[in-house]
Amino acid sequence: MAQEELSKRIDDVHRRLDDLRADVLQLRQEVTQLRQEMGTGFAQLRQEMKEGDTALRQDIERRSSQFFWQLNIWFAILALLMTVYRFLR
């Protein structure tokens, strides 16, 4: 009787180990899938950051160009006003 009970317990342990192995394999697959998804996500993030950086540089260049044009126009207007003032004086 003790032998039968021991045999049942050993079979139960084997069954539990098989279940545990299946769970570990499933967990490994899920971790692998998560790693792949994270890798893809990081690659997309890097690409978006690169595109955003390019767009930001273009915007800065456009704004600085506009600023310098405006500055040149204001200096020309100032020079013209100073010339007119000296001429009228």
MIDOSE-1310 file (N, C-alpha, C; in nm, 2 decimals, decimal comma, always signed):
residues 89
maqe	+0,08/-0,12/+0,00/+0,00/+0,00/+0,00/+0,09/+0,13/+0,00; +0,19/+0,13/+0,08/+0,28/+0,24/+0,08/+0,35/+0,26/-0,05; +0,38/+0,14/-0,12/+0,44/+0,14/-0,25/+0,35/+0,21/-0,35; +0,22/+0,18/-0,35/+0,13/+0,23/-0,44/+0,11/+0,38/-0,42
elsk	+0,11/+0,42/-0,30/+0,09/+0,57/-0,27/+0,22/+0,64/-0,32; +0,33/+0,58/-0,29/+0,46/+0,64/-0,34/+0,46/+0,65/-0,49; +0,42/+0,55/-0,55/+0,42/+0,55/-0,70/+0,32/+0,66/-0,75; +0,21/+0,67/-0,69/+0,11/+0,78/-0,73/+0,17/+0,92/-0,71
ridd	+0,24/+0,93/-0,60/+0,30/+1,06/-0,57/+0,41/+1,10/-0,67; +0,49/+1,00/-0,71/+0,60/+1,01/-0,81/+0,53/+1,05/-0,94; +0,43/+0,98/-0,98/+0,36/+1,01/-1,10/+0,30/+1,15/-1,10; +0,25/+1,19/-0,99/+0,20/+1,33/-0,97/+0,31/+1,43/-0,99
vhrr	+0,43/+1,40/-0,93/+0,54/+1,49/-0,94/+0,59/+1,50/-1,09; +0,59/+1,39/-1,16/+0,62/+1,39/-1,30/+0,52/+1,47/-1,38; +0,40/+1,46/-1,35/+0,29/+1,54/-1,42/+0,31/+1,69/-1,39; +0,34/+1,72/-1,27/+0,36/+1,86/-1,24/+0,49/+1,91/-1,31
lddl	+0,59/+1,83/-1,31/+0,71/+1,88/-1,38/+0,69/+1,90/-1,53; +0,61/+1,81/-1,59/+0,57/+1,83/-1,73/+0,49/+1,96/-1,75; +0,40/+1,98/-1,66/+0,32/+2,11/-1,67/+0,42/+2,23/-1,65; +0,51/+2,22/-1,56/+0,61/+2,33/-1,54/+0,69/+2,35/-1,66
radv	+0,74/+2,24/-1,72/+0,82/+2,26/-1,85/+0,73/+2,33/-1,96; +0,61/+2,29/-1,97/+0,52/+2,35/-2,07/+0,51/+2,50/-2,04; +0,49/+2,53/-1,91/+0,48/+2,67/-1,87/+0,61/+2,75/-1,90; +0,72/+2,69/-1,87/+0,85/+2,76/-1,90/+0,87/+2,78/-2,05
lqlr	+0,83/+2,68/-2,13/+0,84/+2,70/-2,27/+0,75/+2,81/-2,32; +0,63/+2,81/-2,27/+0,54/+2,92/-2,31/+0,60/+3,05/-2,27; +0,65/+3,06/-2,15/+0,71/+3,19/-2,10/+0,83/+3,23/-2,19; +0,91/+3,13/-2,23/+1,02/+3,17/-2,31/+0,97/+3,22/-2,45
qevt	+0,87/+3,16/-2,50/+0,81/+3,21/-2,63/+0,76/+3,35/-2,61; +0,69/+3,38/-2,50/+0,64/+3,51/-2,48/+0,75/+3,62/-2,46; +0,86/+3,58/-2,39/+0,97/+3,67/-2,37/+1,04/+3,70/-2,51; +1,05/+3,59/-2,59/+1,11/+3,61/-2,72/+1,02/+3,71/-2,80
qlrq	+0,90/+3,69/-2,80/+0,80/+3,77/-2,87/+0,81/+3,92/-2,82; +0,82/+3,93/-2,69/+0,83/+4,07/-2,63/+0,96/+4,14/-2,68; +1,07/+4,06/-2,68/+1,20/+4,12/-2,72/+1,19/+4,16/-2,87; +1,12/+4,08/-2,95/+1,11/+4,12/-3,09/+1,02/+4,25/-3,11
emgt	+0,91/+4,25/-3,03/+0,83/+4,37/-3,04/+0,90/+4,49/-2,99; +0,98/+4,48/-2,88/+1,06/+4,59/-2,83/+1,16/+4,64/-2,93; +1,23/+4,54/-2,99/+1,33/+4,58/-3,09/+1,26/+4,65/-3,21; +1,15/+4,61/-3,25/+1,08/+4,68/-3,36/+1,03/+4,82/-3,31
gfaq	+0,98/+4,82/-3,19/+0,94/+4,95/-3,14/+1,05/+5,05/-3,13; +1,17/+5,00/-3,08/+1,28/+5,09/-3,07/+1,33/+5,14/-3,20; +1,33/+5,05/-3,30/+1,37/+5,08/-3,44/+1,28/+5,19/-3,49; +1,15/+5,18/-3,47/+1,05/+5,28/-3,52/+1,07/+5,41/-3,44
lrqe	+1,10/+5,40/-3,31/+1,13/+5,52/-3,24/+1,25/+5,60/-3,29; +1,36/+5,52/-3,31/+1,48/+5,58/-3,37/+1,45/+5,65/-3,50; +1,37/+5,58/-3,59/+1,34/+5,64/-3,72/+1,26/+5,77/-3,70; +1,16/+5,77/-3,61/+1,08/+5,88/-3,59/+1,16/+6,00/-3,53
mkeg	+1,25/+5,97/-3,44/+1,34/+6,07/-3,39/+1,43/+6,13/-3,50; +1,48/+6,04/-3,58/+1,56/+6,09/-3,69/+1,48/+6,18/-3,78; +1,36/+6,14/-3,82/+1,28/+6,23/-3,90/+1,24/+6,36/-3,84; +1,21/+6,35/-3,71/+1,18/+6,47/-3,63/+1,30/+6,56/-3,62
dtal	+1,42/+6,51/-3,61/+1,54/+6,59/-3,60/+1,56/+6,66/-3,73; +1,54/+6,59/-3,84/+1,55/+6,65/-3,97/+1,45/+6,76/-3,99; +1,33/+6,74/-3,95/+1,22/+6,84/-3,97/+1,26/+6,96/-3,88; +1,31/+6,94/-3,76/+1,34/+7,05/-3,67/+1,46/+7,13/-3,73
rqdi	+1,56/+7,06/-3,78/+1,67/+7,14/-3,84/+1,62/+7,22/-3,96; +1,53/+7,17/-4,04/+1,48/+7,24/-4,15/+1,40/+7,36/-4,11; +1,32/+7,35/-4,00/+1,24/+7,46/-3,94/+1,33/+7,56/-3,89; +1,44/+7,52/-3,82/+1,53/+7,62/-3,76/+1,60/+7,70/-3,87
errs	+1,65/+7,63/-3,98/+1,71/+7,69/-4,09/+1,62/+7,79/-4,16; +1,49/+7,75/-4,17/+1,39/+7,84/-4,24/+1,37/+7,97/-4,15; +1,36/+7,95/-4,02/+1,33/+8,06/-3,93/+1,45/+8,16/-3,93; +1,57/+8,10/-3,92/+1,69/+8,18/-3,91/+1,71/+8,26/-4,05
sqff	+1,68/+8,20/-4,16/+1,68/+8,26/-4,29/+1,59/+8,38/-4,29; +1,46/+8,36/-4,24/+1,36/+8,47/-4,24/+1,41/+8,58/-4,15; +1,47/+8,54/-4,03/+1,52/+8,64/-3,94/+1,62/+8,73/-4,00; +1,72/+8,67/-4,07/+1,83/+8,75/-4,13/+1,78/+8,84/-4,24
wqln	+1,68/+8,79/-4,32/+1,62/+8,87/-4,42/+1,55/+8,99/-4,36; +1,47/+8,97/-4,26/+1,40/+9,08/-4,19/+1,50/+9,18/-4,13; +1,61/+9,12/-4,07/+1,71/+9,21/-4,01/+1,78/+9,30/-4,12; +1,81/+9,24/-4,24/+1,86/+9,32/-4,35/+1,77/+9,42/-4,39
iwfa	+1,64/+9,39/-4,40/+1,54/+9,49/-4,44/+1,53/+9,60/-4,35; +1,53/+9,57/-4,21/+1,53/+9,68/-4,11/+1,65/+9,77/-4,12; +1,77/+9,71/-4,14/+1,89/+9,79/-4,15/+1,88/+9,88/-4,28; +1,83/+9,83/-4,38/+1,82/+9,91/-4,51/+1,72/+10,02/-4,48
ilal	+1,61/+10,00/-4,41/+1,51/+10,10/-4,38/+1,57/+10,21/-4,29; +1,65/+10,16/-4,19/+1,72/+10,25/-4,10/+1,82/+10,34/-4,18; +1,89/+10,28/-4,26/+1,99/+10,36/-4,34/+1,92/+10,46/-4,43; +1,81/+10,42/-4,49/+1,73/+10,51/-4,57/+1,68/+10,62/-4,49
lmtv	+1,62/+10,60/-4,38/+1,57/+10,70/-4,29/+1,68/+10,80/-4,25; +1,80/+10,74/-4,21/+1,91/+10,83/-4,17/+1,95/+10,92/-4,29; +1,95/+10,86/-4,41/+1,99/+10,94/-4,52/+1,89/+11,05/-4,55; +1,76/+11,02/-4,54/+1,66/+11,12/-4,56/+1,67/+11,23/-4,45
yrfl	+1,69/+11,19/-4,33/+1,70/+11,28/-4,22/+1,82/+11,38/-4,24; +1,93/+11,33/-4,28/+2,05/+11,41/-4,31/+2,02/+11,50/-4,43; +1,95/+11,45/-4,53/+1,93/+11,53/-4,64/+1,83/+11,65/-4,61; +1,73/+11,62/-4,53/+1,63/+11,72/-4,49/+1,68/+11,82/-4,39
r	+1,78/+11,79/-4,32/+1,83/+11,87/-4,21/+1,92/+11,98/-4,26
